Amino acid sequence: MMPTSVPHKRGYINEKGERKKETVTVFLISHFSFNFFFIIFSLLTILGPTASGKTGFVCRLAYKLGGEILSADSRQVYRGMDIGTGKDLEDYTVDGKKIPYHLIDIRDAGEQYNIFEYQRDFHKAYQEVLSRGMQPILCGGSGLYIESVLKGYEFKESENVKPIDSLIVGIDIDRESRRNRITERLKSRLENGMVDEVKGLIESGVKTEALISYGLEYKYITLYLLGKLTYNEMFSLLEIAIHQFAKRQMTWFRGMEKRGFHINWIDYSIPDEEKVSIVTKMLQ
């Protein structure tokens, strides 16, 4: 089923933070299970702090829209760093269908990866998804990575980078629920092999300095394995660090709104299927 292209007036924010308008092409595609047409934006963006339930939701959304997911997570790019980064790759199979994903497991653990490399890799994957006539869905919690592609940050090495028009949906979670979910998730990950994951990375030759530089789970578990922290100290310091990280994520997203991005917030507690319905209505 081929989408029908139509001209569409859209607004965007240029590199100076100014609002601009231009005519772009969007696509209308009739979904087999509905009697209406979706306006397919050039990009859908799902953002939110850690432990807000983005992955399960975005996989359901991609399943409904026939989309492919582009990760916006600064640490999920690394192979072998699975539990600590919350890749949750089992979520990428919905009702027996594998949801295509990109920008996950594209670098070896121990390497360094920067925002320019992310922007370059994103645009390559993004264009490939568009060329297949599929809906690109950007999802993650790394606000700088997200803003770099939406706003079109220009770096010295950049080539013809432009802002991208996107419907932006944020997963809103209250502070107390977020803290509880972070603590319970941390306990679960530790019980399900996160320490062994970090130990295995070190045994495979990944330098401890590199793991520490990745922060959060990899920093504090490495310090524990090096004998610099007790288990209880590791847990306590890591829990605090993740709470602080989530707070910084929300500060960045609120900053994006002040810089002109419109984020459509949806409460985390709404079931994923209802969230999907809300977003599809936004596309009608």
N, C-alpha and C positions, 0 to 999 in steps of 0.2 A: 504494500500500500504506500504510494508516494504522496508526500505532503504537497500542498498547494502553496506557492509563495505569493505574498502580497506585500505592498509597501506599507510602512508603518512609521508614524512620527514618534520618535523616542527622545527622551532627555538623558543627558549624561553629565558627568562632572569631569572637566579637563584637568590637566596636570597642575593648573593654577588654582584649582578649587572652584572654578566658575561653572555655573549651570549653562549648558549648551543644548541645542536641539538639532537633530538631523533626521533624514529619512533613511530607514534601513529596511531590510527584508526580514519578515517573520514568516513562519510557516503555520498553515492550518492543517490539522490532521484529525480525521474522524476516528475516534477510538471504537473498536469493534463492539464494546459492551455499552456504549452510550449513544444517545441520539443527538448529541451536540458536538461542536468543534472546540478543540483546544487551541488557544494561541500558544505556539511553542516559542518561548523566549530563546534568544541565542544562548542563554545560560540560566539555570536555576541554581540558587545558592542556599544551602542549609547550614546555619552556623549555630553555635551554642557552646557553653562551657563544658568542661569535662564532667562526665557522669550525668549528663542531661538526657541520654538516650537517643542520640543522633543516628547511630549506625543502623539500628533496627528499623527506625522510621524511614530513613533515606532509602534503604533497600526495598521496603514496601512501596515507596513512592516510585522508585525506578522500575519496579515490576509493573506497576499500574500504567506508567507513561511510556514504557519501552525505552527507558533511559540507561545511560552508562554513568558510573560514578567516578569523579575525579577527586582524590583525597587532598585535603588541605591540612595535613598534619606533619609538622616538622620532623617527627621521629619515626613515623610509620614508613618512611622511605627506606629504612634499614632492614635488611634481611636478618632473621634470627632474633629480632627484638619484637616479639609477638605479644606475650602476656603483659609486659610492662607498658607497652604503647596502646594496648586495648584494640588490636586489629579486629578481633572478633570475626574472623573470616567465615565462620560457619553461618553468620547472619546473611552472607551474600548469596545464599541459596534460599529462594522463596518459592514455596509450593513446588519443589522439585526443579525449579529453573535457576540456573546460575546467573547472577547479575554481574555483568562486566565491570571491572574496576581498574583504575589507573593510578600511578604515582604511589604505589605501595610496593615494597620489596624491590626497589630499583637501585639501591646502593648497598655495599657490604658494610656491616657493622664495623666501626672503627674509623671509617672515612668521615670527612667533614663535608657538609652540604650547605649551600647558602641560598639566599633569596633570589639572586639572579639565576642560579641553576634551576631553582624551582619554577620561576617564571618561564624560562626557556622550555623546560620539560612539560609544563602545563600547556603552553600554546601548541606544542607538537601533538600532545594527546587530544587536546580540545579540537583541533582542526581535523584529526582523524575521526573523532566521534561525529562531527558535523558532516564529514564526507560520506558517512554511512547513513545519513538521514536520521540519526538517533538524537535523543535529547540529552545534552550534557548536564550533569548535576554536580556542582561543586559542593563538597561537604567536609567540614572540619572545624577545629577550634583555634587554629593558628591565625589570629586576626591579621597579622602582618602579611602572611602569605595570601590570604583572601583579598585584602585591600590592594596588594600589589598587582593582582591581575584584573580586579574590577576597575581600579582607577587608572591602570596602565602606567605604573611607575617606570620611569626611564632611567636606565643605568648606562654606564659608558659603553658596555658591550651590547646593549639592546639594539634591535633592529625593527623599526616601524611598529612599535608597541602602542596600541590604542586602548582606550577604556572599553569595557564590555558592558552592554546593557543586560541587567539581570534582575529577575524577581528574587528578592532576598527574604528568606523565612528564618526567624530565630526561635530556638527552643528556650522558653523562659521557665526557669526553675527558681523557687524561692530559696533563700539562704539556708534555712534550717533543713529543708529536704535535700538540698545539694550536699550539705555537710554529712548528713546521715548516709546518703548514697555513696559518697566518697569513702567513708569509713568502712561500710559493709563491703564495698567493692575491693578495697585494699586487703581486708581480711581474706576474702575469697581468692584473690590472686596469689597471696602468699601461701594459702592452703593448697593451691593448684599448680605449684611448681615455679613461681616467679624467681625464687632464690636459686633454684637449679638452673633456670634459664640464664641468669647472669653468670653463675659459676661456669656453665658450659661455654659462654662467650669468652670468658677469660682463658679457659683451657684450650680454646680453639686458636688463641693467639691475639685476641683483641686486647689492646693495651688498657690497663686500668685507668690511665689518665683520660683516654678517649671516653670510656664509659662514664666517668665522673663528669666530664664536660657536657654530657647529654642531660644531666640533671635528674631531679625527681627519683623515680624508682631505681634507675641505673646508678645514680650517684650514691644514694644511701645504702643500697644493698651491696655495692662494691666496697664501700667503707666498712660495712659489717663483715664482709668476707675477708677483708684485709686485717681484721681484728681491731679496728679503730673505734668501733661502736659495738655495744652489746645488742642483742636482738631487740630488747625493749626500747633502747635508745633509738635504734634504727626505725622501728615502727612509729614511735612518737614524733621524731623529727620529720619523717617522710609524710606522715599524716598532716602535720602542720604545713609542710611545703606544698602539698597538693591543694589544701584549702587556699593558701595564698595565691597559688597559680590560677585557680578558678576565679578568684576575685580579680586578678589582673586581666584575665580573659574578658570578663564582663565590663571592666573599665575600658578596654579597647573597643568593644562593640558599642558601648554608649558613646565613645569618642567618634566612631564611624558615623553615628547618627548626627552628631554635632557637625561633622564634616560634610553632611549633605546626603548620606545614604539613608534610604527608607527601609527599615527592617520591620517586617510583619511578624510580630511575636505570637507564638502559640504556646499555651501552657503544657509543660512536660507531662502532666498527669492525664491528659486526654489520650485515650487508646490510639495506637498507631494507625489503625484503619480510619478512625475519625480524623486524625491529622491529615491523612492522605486525601480524604474527602474535602477538607477545608482548602487544601492547596489546589486541588483540581478545580474547585469553584473559582479560585483566584484566576485560573487560566481560561475560564469560559469567556 
